Amino acid sequence: MRLLNFAATLAVCAAALTGCATTAGTSSAIGTSSKAGWGPHGKPLYYFMVMSNATPGQDEEYNRWYDRIHAPVVIDGGDFVWAQRFELSPDQFAGNGTPALKTRQYMVIFALETNDVKAALAEVNRRLALPRNVPSKSLDYRSLQAVSWKALGPPITRKDATRLLAEETAAGRVPKPGDPAAPRSERGFPGPGTGAGGLPPGAGGPPSSAAPPVAH
């Protein structure tokens, strides 16, 4: 049943991936000849992210199972090309971070390069149903959250950033170094105890009571 539940989660994400599919073109926004949203093998690039928790007290087994069995099964064939796993950091760049994500301790990113998202998801579902995808009680299946994204363009490197900022500065859309900074409400991420744009809760945005409840 647990294996079927996870397969169902992937099936739901197939619809999300299909909805994200668009025709790739040349990325004029950052001035490269790379095709926007395409991977190095000439196919549209997608990132499939799955967030989950370990069953309480079973993190060691969960990580062993995910690293050595589950993730390899997902990418062993088809259009999945790599996977990388992450653990939630105690230090968040945007102050308190996103509370809804704090209930998920682990995340894995699967990269797909595919011209046919439905076929790619059908293939991974087929492999997930094989006996070699051994299920594990160390995964809290109730905690699964999954979302997929299609790349809009190639990565922006530091060299790209230097050139782009110089162009935007010359066009007057970015202040020159040493010019007065923009008001706090127009820049940065909110820090701890602040609301939208770094303002106090309730200023410049919906009241704090309007924030969605944190899932548990």
C-alpha positions as semicolon CSV with decimal commas, in nm:
position;residue;x (nm);y (nm);z (nm)
1;M;0,000;0,000;0,000
2;R;0,279;0,242;0,086
3;L;0,452;0,172;-0,244
4;L;0,125;0,239;-0,427
5;N;0,083;0,565;-0,236
6;F;0,423;0,686;-0,353
7;A;0,351;0,574;-0,709
8;A;0,028;0,773;-0,690
9;T;0,226;1,078;-0,580
10;L;0,449;1,044;-0,887
11;A;0,141;1,004;-1,106
12;V;-0,001;1,331;-0,972
13;C;0,329;1,500;-1,051
14;A;0,310;1,372;-1,407
15;A;0,015;1,602;-1,459
16;A;0,211;1,890;-1,309
17;L;0,508;1,821;-1,533
18;T;0,284;1,804;-1,838
19;G;0,129;2,136;-1,746
20;C;0,475;2,294;-1,725
21;A;0,582;2,181;-2,072
22;T;0,639;2,467;-2,313
23;T;0,823;2,512;-2,639
24;A;1,186;2,601;-2,577
25;G;1,345;2,890;-2,764
26;T;1,658;3,099;-2,768
27;S;1,727;3,279;-2,441
28;S;1,762;3,641;-2,546
29;A;1,703;3,764;-2,190
30;I;2,054;3,672;-2,078
31;G;2,219;3,691;-2,418
32;T;2,338;3,334;-2,470
33;S;2,302;3,093;-2,758
34;S;2,179;2,817;-2,527
35;K;1,822;2,705;-2,574
36;A;1,612;2,821;-2,280
37;G;1,507;2,538;-2,055
38;W;1,709;2,271;-2,237
39;G;1,957;2,034;-2,080
40;P;2,305;1,948;-2,213
41;H;2,165;1,657;-2,417
42;G;1,935;1,881;-2,621
43;K;1,607;1,803;-2,443
44;P;1,381;2,017;-2,222
45;L;1,508;2,016;-1,863
46;Y;1,285;1,954;-1,560
47;Y;1,350;1,935;-1,188
48;F;1,126;1,705;-0,986
49;M;1,148;1,785;-0,613
50;V;1,023;1,552;-0,342
51;M;1,015;1,655;0,024
52;S;0,961;1,411;0,307
53;N;1,038;1,315;0,666
54;A;1,187;1,005;0,814
55;T;0,978;0,799;1,051
56;P;1,073;0,929;1,399
57;G;1,396;0,770;1,520
58;Q;1,477;0,611;1,182
59;D;1,677;0,884;1,006
60;E;1,987;0,668;0,965
61;E;1,794;0,388;0,793
62;Y;1,592;0,639;0,590
63;N;1,906;0,804;0,453
64;R;2,070;0,469;0,377
65;W;1,758;0,348;0,194
66;Y;1,713;0,671;-0,002
67;D;2,082;0,699;-0,102
68;R;2,140;0,334;-0,189
69;I;1,804;0,200;-0,308
70;H;1,524;0,445;-0,383
71;A;1,706;0,729;-0,561
72;P;1,914;0,487;-0,772
73;V;1,598;0,301;-0,877
74;V;1,434;0,627;-0,988
75;I;1,724;0,739;-1,209
76;D;1,840;0,397;-1,332
77;G;1,706;0,437;-1,684
78;G;1,459;0,650;-1,873
79;D;1,497;1,027;-1,887
80;F;1,598;1,082;-1,524
81;V;1,966;1,178;-1,536
82;W;2,074;1,257;-1,179
83;A;1,953;1,306;-0,824
84;Q;2,082;1,503;-0,527
85;R;1,953;1,492;-0,171
86;F;1,935;1,774;0,083
87;E;1,862;1,825;0,451
88;L;1,679;2,135;0,574
89;S;1,927;2,392;0,702
90;P;1,874;2,544;1,048
91;D;1,983;2,879;0,899
92;Q;1,742;3,028;0,646
93;F;1,835;3,310;0,409
94;A;1,490;3,470;0,419
95;G;1,473;3,514;0,796
96;N;1,232;3,253;0,922
97;G;1,213;3,082;0,585
98;T;0,887;2,932;0,466
99;P;0,709;2,774;0,764
100;A;0,516;2,523;0,552
101;L;0,844;2,366;0,439
102;K;0,987;2,335;0,788
103;T;0,776;2,027;0,850
104;R;0,982;1,843;0,588
105;Q;1,338;1,763;0,695
106;Y;1,462;1,616;0,366
107;M;1,438;1,697;-0,003
108;V;1,559;1,523;-0,316
109;I;1,589;1,685;-0,660
110;F;1,561;1,457;-0,961
111;A;1,669;1,603;-1,296
112;L;1,491;1,494;-1,613
113;E;1,577;1,568;-1,972
114;T;1,281;1,464;-2,181
115;N;1,071;1,543;-2,485
116;D;0,783;1,337;-2,347
117;V;0,701;1,399;-1,983
118;K;0,413;1,151;-1,972
119;A;0,634;0,873;-2,104
120;A;0,913;0,963;-1,858
121;L;0,677;0,943;-1,560
122;A;0,520;0,623;-1,689
123;E;0,864;0,466;-1,716
124;V;0,965;0,560;-1,362
125;N;0,632;0,433;-1,230
126;R;0,704;0,103;-1,402
127;R;1,043;0,079;-1,230
128;L;0,900;0,180;-0,894
129;A;0,663;-0,116;-0,915
130;L;0,950;-0,362;-0,958
131;P;1,062;-0,577;-0,661
132;R;1,403;-0,405;-0,654
133;N;1,236;-0,083;-0,533
134;V;1,220;-0,221;-0,181
135;P;0,985;-0,008;0,034
136;S;1,107;0,110;0,372
137;K;0,922;0,175;0,696
138;S;1,180;0,445;0,764
139;L;0,998;0,681;0,524
140;D;0,698;0,866;0,666
141;Y;0,477;0,833;0,360
142;R;0,225;1,078;0,503
143;S;0,485;1,355;0,484
144;L;0,545;1,332;0,107
145;Q;0,523;1,656;-0,088
146;A;0,622;1,675;-0,453
147;V;0,647;1,953;-0,710
148;S;0,802;1,981;-1,055
149;W;0,961;2,270;-1,238
150;K;1,067;2,333;-1,598
151;A;1,386;2,531;-1,651
152;L;1,327;2,871;-1,811
153;G;1,682;2,914;-1,929
154;P;2,043;2,813;-1,876
155;P;2,216;2,880;-1,542
156;I;2,330;3,236;-1,476
157;T;2,699;3,230;-1,383
158;R;2,890;3,495;-1,188
159;K;3,042;3,611;-1,517
160;D;2,690;3,649;-1,658
161;A;2,587;3,842;-1,346
162;T;2,871;4,093;-1,384
163;R;2,782;4,157;-1,748
164;L;2,406;4,176;-1,687
165;L;2,439;4,419;-1,397
166;A;2,671;4,639;-1,601
167;E;2,415;4,646;-1,883
168;E;2,126;4,723;-1,647
169;T;2,328;4,995;-1,473
170;A;2,410;5,156;-1,808
171;A;2,039;5,148;-1,895
172;G;1,952;5,323;-1,568
173;R;1,754;5,034;-1,423
174;V;2,008;4,955;-1,149
175;P;2,176;5,216;-0,923
176;K;2,547;5,269;-0,967
177;P;2,776;5,155;-0,684
178;G;2,761;5,423;-0,414
179;D;2,418;5,554;-0,515
180;P;2,145;5,564;-0,245
181;A;1,985;5,227;-0,185
182;A;1,623;5,158;-0,265
183;P;1,375;5,174;0,025
184;R;1,367;4,859;0,235
185;S;1,016;4,775;0,112
186;E;1,157;4,735;-0,242
187;R;1,457;4,514;-0,176
188;G;1,574;4,210;0,013
189;F;1,393;3,934;0,193
190;P;1,204;3,977;0,520
191;G;1,406;3,895;0,829
192;P;1,286;3,743;1,156
193;G;0,987;3,928;1,296
194;T;0,922;4,123;0,978
195;G;0,652;4,119;0,717
196;A;0,650;4,173;0,343
197;G;0,955;4,361;0,211
198;G;1,120;4,369;0,553
199;L;0,844;4,580;0,711
200;P;0,690;4,504;1,052
201;P;0,404;4,250;1,046
202;G;0,088;4,409;0,912
203;A;0,267;4,695;0,734
204;G;0,261;4,695;0,356
205;G;0,092;4,357;0,333
206;P;-0,183;4,139;0,479
207;P;-0,207;4,117;0,858
208;S;-0,015;3,836;1,024
209;S;-0,345;3,667;1,110
210;A;-0,404;3,618;0,739
211;A;-0,100;3,394;0,703
212;P;-0,184;3,031;0,620
213;P;-0,154;2,786;0,908
214;V;0,155;2,572;0,928
215;A;0,088;2,211;0,836
216;H;0,181;1,952;1,097
